[in-house]
Amino acid sequence: MEQPDSYQNLINLDSIRHKIFELYAFHFVPISQIHLNYGILL
């Protein structure tokens, strides 16, 4: 069963939103060396 494009776009948007949220979360969490290293690897 083929999914409509709008459904696929919704998934992509949600994925992007999740990524952005993670990036912002790193800035608000007290930055430990592990967070710093992980941020550099991204």
GICORCOR-V322770 format. One line per field, one symbol per residue. phi: phi as a letter, one per 20 degrees, with the letter a starting at -180 (. if undefined). burial: I if it has 24 or more other C-alpha atoms within 12 Angstrom, else O. A space follows every 50 residues. Layout:
phi = ???
burial = ???
This chain:
phi = .eefggffffffffffffffffffgffefgeeffffffffff
burial = OOOOOOOOOOOOOOOOOOOOOOOOOOOOOOOOOOOOOOOOOO
